[in-house]
Amino acid sequence: MKSKFKVKLNLIKYDVQNVIKTIVKSIANTSHFEAYFCER
């Protein structure tokens, strides 16, 4: 029971990390995109 709960917590942590990474990536892409447009 306890180990199952631990695994679930780890999975949630992993999901959150993935979501944060995705958001950071999209923000970085957007700012890069904007900089590219401002230069033109």
C-alpha positions in Angstrom: 0.0 0.0 0.0 2.7 2.5 1.0 5.0 1.6 -1.9 2.1 2.0 -4.3 1.4 5.5 -2.9 5.1 6.4 -3.3 5.0 5.3 -6.9 1.9 7.4 -7.6 3.6 10.4 -6.0 6.7 9.9 -8.2 4.5 9.7 -11.3 2.7 12.9 -10.4 6.1 14.6 -9.8 7.3 13.3 -13.2 4.1 14.6 -14.9 4.5 18.1 -13.3 8.2 18.2 -14.4 7.1 17.3 -18.0 4.4 20.0 -18.0 6.8 22.6 -16.7 9.4 21.7 -19.3 6.8 21.9 -22.0 5.7 25.3 -20.8 9.2 26.6 -20.6 10.0 25.3 -24.1 6.9 27.0 -25.6 7.7 30.3 -23.8 11.3 30.1 -25.1 10.1 29.4 -28.6 7.6 32.3 -28.4 10.2 34.8 -27.2 12.6 33.5 -29.9 9.9 33.9 -32.5 9.1 37.5 -31.3 12.8 38.5 -31.3 13.0 37.1 -34.9 10.1 39.2 -36.0 11.4 42.4 -34.3 14.7 42.1 -36.1 13.1 41.9 -39.5 
